[in-house]
Amino acid sequence: MDERTVILTVTAEESGDRIDALLARRMEDLSRSAVQRLLEEGCVLRAGAPVKKNYKCAAGDCISLLLPETEDVPLVAQEIPLDVVFEDQDVIVVNKPRGMVVHPAPGHPDGTLVNALLWHCGDSLSGIGGEKRPGIVHRIDKDTSGLLIVAKNDFAHQMLSAQLADRSLSRVYEAVARGSFREDSGTVNKPIGRHPTDRKRMAVTEKHSRPAVTHWEVIARYRGYTHIRCILETGRTHQIRVHMASIGHPLLGDGVYGALSPDKGLEGQCLHARRLKFVHPRTGEHVELESPLPDYFEDVLARLGQEE
């Protein structure tokens, strides 16, 4: 099978991290066990030599991963429970659980939201998003929970995509960020593009970037943490996570843009897509939906509240 090479550079903050932990964190599409298999098979190189799985990285290390090209796995319908918040002949809105990947990708060939939607909707999903992403108008990260809108036909998909473009489709998130905000509200207006040395990460950068605007406001303050509301004006990949980290307030649990080890026992960002507003593509009616905070989020707030 053909191979492809991924090259990563170890940052100063990652110095001293074990190579298996670092790669599992950086490579979202690879599990810890998959990373360890690559190490055992000699597919992880430093200075052209295989790396042992207990190797502790140094700042500036250039790590090469030899990854087998993924086989084209047929997209199948799977009977996976869905929390449906709204549904009619044109649109379905689901409350995605934390830990579920939206569509198949390397390392996640099935068990995704798309596999569940195929079972639930059958052939009633738009094809504009491509063969592997039927119905998907916008995405949220694997560890982000909350509301996601899906188009059940091409007409609805085109109309909803236009609302995303003209910003009439409104998305409001809630998150827990590290640190205390000086103000009660504010706006981050910084362009976002691919990280210059890590293809899996995004970054605030002027190079090969797109405009990105996030409005935020404080909901509650805790010792060392803040519960915030974020309103997206644009929808770039990892936008809230990147913007909050750029102003010194990475999201609690975010191992990519924040703490390198689990924060308050949470692996993955504490981020929930709370509210969704859109104009129904066929009726023109305004639809406003809300998802309650999930248990993991409430548990975090309870623990923070005990520490005041």
N, C-alpha and C positions, 0 to 999 in steps of 0.2 A: 504494500500500500504506500502511496506517495506520502511525503512528509512536508510540513510547513514549519518555519522557524519563527518563534516569537522571542524578541530580545527585550529584556527589562534591565533597568539601572536601579541599584539599591540607593535609597536616599539616606541622608544623615540620620533622620528620625528612625529609620529601620535598621540601623547598625546594631548588631548583636542579636537580631531576630534569627530564629532557626529557619533554614531555607524552606522546609515543608510548610511551616506556618505562614511565611511570607507569601509563597506562591499561591496557597489556598485562598489567602485574603485578596491578593491582586487579581487572580484569574477567576472571575466570578462564574465562569462556565465549567470550572473543574472543582470537584470535591476534594477534601483532604486525602481520601484514600486514592483517588485518581492521581493526585500529585505524588504521593508516595510510590505508586506503581511506576511512574515516569522516572523517579529517582532510582528505583531498584533496577530499571531497565537501561540505565545510563543515558537517558534522554534529556537530562538537565546538565548543562555544561557551564563551567567558569574557566575562562582563559583556555578554552578548548578541551578541558579535561572534565570527566564526570564528577559530579558533586555528591558527597555522602549526605544522607537525609538529616543527620544531626549537625551539619555544617552551620556555623553562625556567621551570618553575612556581615560584610564590612561596607561602609559608605563608599559608593563609587563602583562596587562590583558590577560587572556586566554579565548578566545571566542569560543563557540561551536555552530555550525549550524547543525540543524537536517533537512536534505534535503530529500524530497521524491525521491525514485528511479524513474528515467525517464522511461516512457513507450516507447516501440520500435515503433516509428512513421515511417510508410512507406515512402520511398524516392520517391518524385513525381516531375515530370517535371513542371516547372512554366514559364510562358511567361514573363520573366524579360529581359529588353534590355541589350545587351552585346556590348561593344566596342571591336570589333575584329580587331586586328592589322595584324595578319597573319593566314592563314588557308589553309590546303590541306588535303589529305586523311589520313595523319599520325599525324599531329600536329595542334593544335590551340593555338594561343597566344592572350590573352585578356589583356586589360588595366583595371584592377580592380579599381572601385571607392573607395574612402575612406568611411568607415562605413559598407562595405559589408563583411560578414563572408564567408570564403572560402568553408567550408563544414558543414553539420548539426552537431550540438553538443547540449548538455544539455542547454536549454535556447534559442537555435536557431534551431528549428526543420525544418524550411523552410526559404525561402527568401534568400538562400545562392547562391554563385557562382555555386555550383554543381547543384542546382535546375534549374538555368538558363541554364547551359550547357546541361542538360538532354533534355530540350526543343529544344535547338539549334541543338544538335548533334544526338539526338535520342539514338539508341543503339550503336553508334560509339564512345564509350569511353572505355579505357582499364579497366580491372578488377583487376589489380595487387594491386592497392591501397586499396582494400577492398570494401565491399558493400556500405559503406557510403561515400567513397572518390573516385568514379570512375574517372579515368583519371588524378588524382592529383599527379604530380611528386614532387612538392615542394609547400610550403605554404608561404603566407605573412599575417601579422596580420590584424585584422579587420580594424584598423585605419591607416594602411599603404596602400598607393595607388600605382598603377603602374603595370608593366608587369609581367605576370604569364604564364608559359608554361604548356600545358595540352596535354596528350597523348591520341590519338584516337584509339589505339589498343595496345595489349600487347607487340608486337615487338618494337614499338616506345617507350613504357614505359621503357622497359629493356635497350634500347640504351641510352635514356636520363638519366636514373638513373646511368648508368655507367659513363656518362659524369659528373654528379654531384660528383660521387665518385672520379674520377681522376682529377677533377677541370678544365676540359676543357669547361664546361658550365659556362660562365662568367656572373655575375650579378653585376651591378653598381647602387648604390643608391645615392640620394641626400637628405640632411637633414639640419635642422637648429638646432644648439646646443647652449646651454647656455654657456656664458663666452667667453674669448678671448684665443685662442691657441698661445702658445709661438712660436712654429715652424710652417712652412708652410705645412708640411706633416709628417707622422709618421705611426707606426704600433702598434696595440695592440695585443699582443700574450699572452692570458690568458685563461685557461681552464674554461668551463662553465658547470654547472650542476644545479640540482634543489636546490632552496633555502632551507636551513635546517629547517625552521619553517613555510614556506608558499608554499604550493604545486602549487599555481598559478604563482609563480615567479621563475625566473632563477637567478643565481648568479655566480660571479667569485669564484670558489672554487676548491680545490684539491680533494675533496671527491666525489666519484661517478660522475665524470665529464668527459668531452671529450675535446680534443684540439680545440681551436678556434682562428682564426687569422682574424683581420680586418685591412685593410690598409685605411688610410684617408688622404685627402689633402684639403687645404683651397681653397674655390672658392671666397668668399668675406667676409670682416669683417665689423661688425656693432657695435654700442655701446652696449656692454654686450652680444652680440650674434655673432655666426659665421655660415655662409653658407658653408657646407662641402660636399665633395664627399667621399663615402665609397665604397671600393671594397672588396667583400667577398672572402676570400680564403677557408673558411669553411662555413657551413650553419646551425649553431645551432639556437635553438628557442630563439627569442628576441636578437640575437647576437649583432647587432649594438646598440640597446638600452642599453643592459647590459655593453658592452665594453665602450661606451662613458660615461656612468654614472660612471664606475670604474676609469676613469681618470679625474673625476671632471667636465665633460661636458655633463650632461644629455640632451636629446633632448627636444627642446621646446614643451610644451604641454603634455609631458609624465607624467601622474599622477601616474604611477606605479614605475618608477625608477627615477623620477625627482621631480618637484614641486607637492605638494599635492593638490593645487588648480589650476583652469584653468590659463594658462600662455598666456598672450596677447590675452585672449578671446578664446584660442584654447583648446578644450578638446580632448586629444589624440595626439600622437606624430606627429611631422611634419617630415614625412619620405616618400620618393617616390622612387619606383623601376624604375629608369630612363632608363637603357640600359640592353639589354640581347643579349648575343652571344652564339650560339651553332652550332654544326655540325648536319645537317639534318640527321635523323636516316636512311633514305632510300637512298638518293641521294649522301650523303657525302659532299654536298655543305655547305659552311660556311654561316650562316644566322646571320645578325646583325640588331637589331631592337631598336628603341628609342621611348620613350613616352615623350611628352612635359610636363612641370610642370603644374599641375592642378591649378584651380583658387584659391583654399584655400592656396596653397603654394605661389603663386604669390602675393596674398593679404598680407600674412605675410611679405614677403620681402619688399613690398611697405611700410608697416607700420614701419618696422625696418629702412628702408632708410630715412624716414621722421624724425627719431629720432637722426640721427648722429649730 
